[in-house]
């Protein structure tokens, strides 16, 4: 089969350009897509979790007041069955979405939690960044990570796993980037990137690029070295591009890469342009698109890789805005000889249009074409953009009786 016909985004732009949908169920403080891109989980200010099914654009799971204070972060497991939620109520909870009534694990920390993330290789392990305390790694038990062997009073604000789950990148309030090995939970590398808080760390899905958003109004795009190399002392993190607005001095709220790291999107903070999203092309570092349409300042921004979609939530009303690619219907994809015209034109007869055709020759040609075997059973392993079509993702069960009752 023609893969370009299977995926409409294969021949379109690789970044969204139009606001197509909004979600609002409570005041969304954070949200996250699952790896397959068919679900969106939203954490609200009253401690509830709402899960949307993007195929029907509706709520399929509502976990009311699972936390007593606003939720600060959500993280899906690679398989899509488990969801980690962190909150200002000092707790983090790991949920099995096969049964959302009680958490699989619940941990009470020593303070509010900035963020949490599940290990891509193990859905039962996760890392937490705490407010004014050392970060925590959970592996059958709570382990506090030592990230400041020489420099004291460093607070870890954000932690992210590398795509292979072998290392944890941590950003501090002093502008340092600490790298922890998940094998022995030891600090293997540390260096200074900026003179201010590191607010966001985002690693591209291919593991080649790192985006660092700091309070100095600069987003640094860094080339990630080969982390398989055991010579950690010779790791070199080269700053490839710096993204900033030298005219308006914009502060950036959040950043995110697309599926291959070719584009970077960021939300702005506290200005007249805070309702817009900025998209850069990462190879040259040039601004290519500003997404408009929201009615409030945008906080987090996330990229849904399989659906070529960007989402962001507002700070005032807590609405989730979704941008995607709008592509016109092309009838020529169904009939190759179909031609679209804007105005009436005078038809010109072809020279051989009404010639007498040998029916025997025509039937012979049709028989030869019918003898060609067309495989309509074998499933393609990759789509037009290289996404694995054979990977299985967890499907959240729906209680239809409870839905009808509500």
C-alpha positions in Angstrom: 0.0 0.0 0.0 1.0 3.6 -0.5 2.1 4.8 2.9 1.7 8.4 2.0 -2.0 7.8 1.5 -2.2 6.1 4.9 -0.8 9.1 6.8 -2.1 12.5 5.7 0.7 14.3 7.6 3.3 12.5 5.5 2.9 15.0 2.7 2.0 18.0 4.9 3.9 20.2 7.2 5.6 18.6 10.2 4.3 21.2 12.6 0.7 22.3 13.4 -0.6 25.6 12.2 -4.3 25.9 13.3 -6.2 25.8 16.6 -8.7 22.9 16.1 -10.0 21.9 19.6 -10.3 22.9 23.2 -10.9 20.8 26.3 -12.1 22.0 29.7 -13.1 19.9 32.6 -12.1 21.8 35.7 -9.1 24.0 35.8 -6.1 22.2 34.2 -2.8 22.8 35.9 -0.8 20.2 34.0 -1.3 17.6 31.3 0.5 14.8 29.4 0.0 12.7 26.3 0.6 8.9 26.4 3.3 7.5 24.1 0.8 6.3 21.5 -0.8 9.7 21.3 -4.4 8.5 21.7 -5.0 9.7 25.3 -4.5 13.0 27.1 -4.4 13.1 30.9 -5.1 16.4 32.7 -4.4 17.2 36.3 -6.7 19.9 37.8 -6.5 22.5 40.6 -8.8 20.5 42.9 -6.6 17.4 42.7 -8.6 15.4 40.1 -7.3 13.6 37.0 -9.2 13.7 33.8 -8.3 11.4 30.8 -9.5 12.3 27.3 -9.7 10.0 24.3 -8.5 11.9 21.3 -10.3 9.6 18.9 -13.7 10.8 20.2 -12.5 14.1 21.8 -14.3 13.2 25.1 -13.7 12.2 28.7 -13.4 8.5 29.2 -12.0 8.4 32.8 -12.5 10.8 35.7 -10.6 10.3 39.0 -12.1 12.9 41.3 -10.1 14.5 44.2 -7.3 11.8 44.2 -5.1 14.6 45.7 -6.0 17.2 48.2 -4.2 20.0 46.4 -3.4 21.0 42.8 -1.6 18.4 40.7 1.9 19.5 39.6 2.9 16.8 37.0 1.7 13.7 35.2 3.8 11.0 33.6 2.7 7.9 31.5 4.6 4.6 31.4 5.9 3.5 28.0 3.2 0.8 27.8 0.4 3.3 28.7 -1.1 1.3 31.5 0.4 3.3 34.4 0.2 6.9 35.3 2.2 8.8 37.9 0.7 11.9 39.5 2.5 14.4 41.8 0.9 17.1 43.8 1.4 20.1 46.2 -0.1 17.9 49.0 3.4 16.3 49.3 2.3 13.0 47.8 2.9 11.1 44.5 0.7 8.3 43.4 1.2 5.6 40.8 -2.0 4.5 39.1 -2.9 1.3 37.3 -5.4 2.5 34.7 -7.0 -1.0 34.6 -8.5 -0.1 38.0 -8.4 3.6 38.8 -10.1 3.3 42.2 -7.0 2.9 44.4 -3.4 3.8 43.6 -0.9 1.1 43.0 1.7 3.0 45.1 1.4 6.2 47.2 4.4 8.0 48.7 4.4 10.8 51.2 7.4 13.1 50.7 9.0 15.7 52.9 7.6 18.7 50.9 5.7 19.7 47.8 6.8 18.0 44.6 7.9 20.0 41.5 7.6 17.1 39.0 7.9 13.4 38.6 8.7 11.0 35.7 8.4 7.2 35.2 11.5 5.3 34.0 10.9 4.4 30.3 12.4 0.9 31.0 10.5 0.1 34.2 7.0 1.4 34.9 7.5 0.7 38.7 10.4 3.1 39.0 10.3 6.9 39.0 12.2 10.1 39.9 10.8 13.0 41.9 12.0 16.6 42.2 11.0 18.1 45.6 10.6 21.7 46.8 13.7 22.6 48.9 14.8 19.0 49.3 16.9 16.4 47.6 15.4 14.6 44.6 14.0 11.1 45.2 14.3 7.9 43.2 11.9 5.1 43.9 13.1 1.5 43.2 11.2 -0.7 45.7 12.1 1.9 48.3 12.7 5.6 48.5 16.3 6.7 47.8 17.4 10.3 48.1 19.8 11.2 45.3 23.1 13.0 46.1 23.6 15.6 43.4 25.9 18.2 45.0 29.2 16.5 46.0 31.1 19.8 46.2 28.6 22.7 45.9 25.9 23.0 48.6 22.5 24.6 48.6 21.6 23.4 45.1 17.9 22.6 44.7 16.8 20.3 41.9 13.9 21.9 40.0 13.4 19.4 37.2 14.4 15.8 36.3 14.0 13.9 33.1 15.1 10.4 31.9 17.0 9.9 28.7 14.9 7.9 26.1 16.8 4.7 26.9 16.3 5.2 30.7 20.0 4.8 31.5 20.5 8.4 32.8 18.6 11.1 34.6 19.2 14.8 33.7 18.6 17.2 36.5 18.5 21.0 36.4 19.2 23.1 39.6 18.4 26.6 40.8 22.0 27.6 40.3 22.0 26.7 36.6 23.8 23.4 36.9 23.0 20.2 34.9 23.6 17.0 36.9 23.5 13.6 35.3 22.7 10.5 37.4 23.2 6.9 36.3 20.1 4.8 37.0 22.3 1.7 37.3 23.8 2.7 40.7 22.1 6.1 41.3 25.4 7.9 41.4 26.3 11.3 40.0 28.4 10.8 36.9 28.6 14.3 35.4 27.9 17.9 36.4 28.5 21.2 34.7 27.2 24.8 34.7 24.9 26.0 31.9 23.5 29.3 33.1 23.6 31.7 36.1 19.9 31.3 36.9 17.2 28.7 37.5 16.7 25.9 35.1 13.0 25.6 34.6 12.6 23.0 31.9 14.7 20.1 30.5 13.5 18.4 27.4 15.3 15.6 25.5 14.2 14.9 21.9 12.8 11.3 21.4 15.9 10.3 19.4 18.1 11.4 22.3 20.3 13.7 20.2 19.2 17.1 21.4 18.5 18.7 24.7 16.6 21.9 25.3 17.3 23.9 28.5 14.9 26.7 29.5 16.3 28.9 32.2 15.2 32.1 34.0 17.7 34.3 32.0 15.1 34.3 29.1 17.3 32.0 26.9 16.5 28.6 25.6 19.7 26.6 25.0 19.7 23.8 22.4 22.5 21.4 23.3 23.9 18.5 21.3 23.9 15.4 23.5 27.1 13.3 23.3 27.1 9.6 23.0 26.1 8.5 26.5 27.0 4.9 25.8 30.6 5.9 26.1 31.8 5.1 29.6 34.4 8.0 29.5 32.1 10.4 31.3 34.8 12.9 32.0 35.2 13.6 28.3 31.5 14.1 27.7 31.1 17.5 25.9 27.7 19.2 25.8 27.9 21.7 23.0 25.4 24.6 22.9 24.2 24.5 19.3 21.6 27.3 19.3 20.2 29.9 21.7 16.6 31.1 21.3 15.6 34.4 22.8 13.6 37.5 22.0 16.1 40.4 22.1 13.4 43.0 21.4 10.6 42.1 23.8 12.8 40.2 26.3 10.3 37.4 26.5 10.4 34.9 29.4 9.6 31.3 28.3 7.3 29.1 30.3 7.8 25.7 28.8 9.4 24.0 25.7 9.0 20.8 23.8 10.5 19.0 20.7 8.7 17.3 17.9 9.2 13.5 17.2 12.5 13.9 15.4 13.9 17.0 17.1 13.6 19.1 13.9 11.2 21.6 15.6 11.0 23.2 19.0 8.0 24.9 20.5 7.8 27.3 23.5 5.2 29.2 25.4 5.7 32.7 26.6 5.2 34.4 30.0 3.5 37.5 31.3 3.5 39.8 28.2 1.0 40.7 25.4 2.5 37.8 23.4 1.9 35.3 26.2 -1.1 33.9 24.4 1.1 32.7 21.5 3.3 29.7 20.9 6.7 30.1 19.1 8.0 27.4 16.8 11.7 27.2 15.7 13.4 25.1 13.2 16.3 23.5 15.1 18.9 22.9 12.4 19.2 26.6 11.6 17.7 28.1 14.8 15.2 30.2 12.9 11.6 31.2 13.9 9.2 29.7 11.4 5.7 30.0 13.0 3.7 31.7 15.8 0.6 29.8 16.8 -2.3 32.1 17.9 -5.9 31.5 19.0 -5.9 31.1 22.8 -7.6 33.6 25.0 -5.3 33.4 28.0 -1.6 33.0 29.0 -0.3 29.6 28.2 1.8 27.5 30.6 2.9 24.0 29.7 3.3 23.0 26.1 3.5 19.4 24.9 3.9 17.7 21.4 1.8 14.7 20.5 4.1 12.9 18.1 1.9 10.4 16.3 -0.9 12.9 15.7 1.3 15.9 14.8 -0.5 17.9 17.5 0.6 20.6 20.0 -1.3 21.2 23.2 -1.0 23.9 25.8 -3.0 24.8 28.9 -4.1 28.3 30.1 -3.2 29.8 33.4 -6.5 31.8 33.9 -9.3 29.5 32.9 -7.4 26.2 32.8 -8.5 25.4 29.2 -6.4 22.9 27.1 -5.8 24.2 23.6 -5.0 21.8 20.7 -3.2 22.9 17.5 -2.9 20.5 14.5 -2.4 20.4 10.8 -5.4 21.2 8.6 -5.1 19.7 5.2 -7.7 20.1 2.4 -9.5 17.1 0.8 -7.7 16.0 -2.3 -10.0 13.9 -4.5 -7.0 13.1 -6.8 -5.8 10.8 -4.0 -8.9 8.6 -4.8 -9.0 9.1 -8.6 -5.5 9.8 -10.1 -7.1 11.3 -13.2 -9.3 13.7 -11.3 -8.5 17.4 -11.8 -9.7 20.1 -9.5 -10.5 23.4 -11.2 -11.4 26.8 -9.7 -13.3 28.2 -12.7 -15.2 26.8 -15.7 -13.0 26.0 -18.6 -13.7 24.9 -22.2 -13.2 21.2 -22.7 -10.8 20.2 -25.4 -11.4 16.8 -27.0 -8.3 14.5 -27.1 -7.2 13.2 -30.5 -7.8 9.5 -29.7 -10.7 10.0 -27.3 -13.4 8.4 -29.5 -11.2 6.0 -31.5 -12.4 2.4 -31.9 -10.6 0.2 -29.3 -9.9 -3.5 -29.9 -12.1 -5.2 -27.2 -10.0 -8.4 -27.3 -6.8 -6.5 -26.6 -8.6 -4.5 -23.8 -9.9 -7.6 -22.2 -6.5 -9.3 -22.3 -4.9 -6.2 -20.6 -7.6 -6.3 -17.9 -7.0 -10.0 -17.3 -3.3 -9.4 -16.9 -3.9 -6.7 -14.4 -6.3 -9.0 -12.4 -3.6 -11.6 -12.2 -1.4 -9.2 -10.2 -1.5 -10.2 -6.5 -2.2 -7.4 -4.1 -1.3 -8.0 -0.5 -4.1 -6.5 1.6 -3.6 -8.7 4.7 0.0 -8.0 5.8 0.2 -5.1 8.2 2.8 -2.4 7.6 5.4 -2.2 10.4 6.2 1.5 10.0 4.0 4.4 8.9 5.1 7.1 6.5 6.9 9.0 9.3 8.7 6.0 10.8 6.5 5.3 13.8 6.2 1.7 14.8 2.7 0.4 14.0 3.3 -3.0 15.6 3.8 -1.6 19.1 0.9 -2.4 21.4 -0.6 0.2 23.7 -2.8 -0.3 26.7 -6.5 0.5 26.1 -8.3 2.0 29.1 -11.4 0.0 29.9 -14.6 2.0 30.1 -17.4 1.3 32.6 -20.4 2.0 30.4 -22.9 1.3 33.2 -21.3 4.0 35.4 -21.1 6.4 32.5 -24.8 6.0 31.8 -25.6 6.4 35.5 -23.8 9.7 35.6 
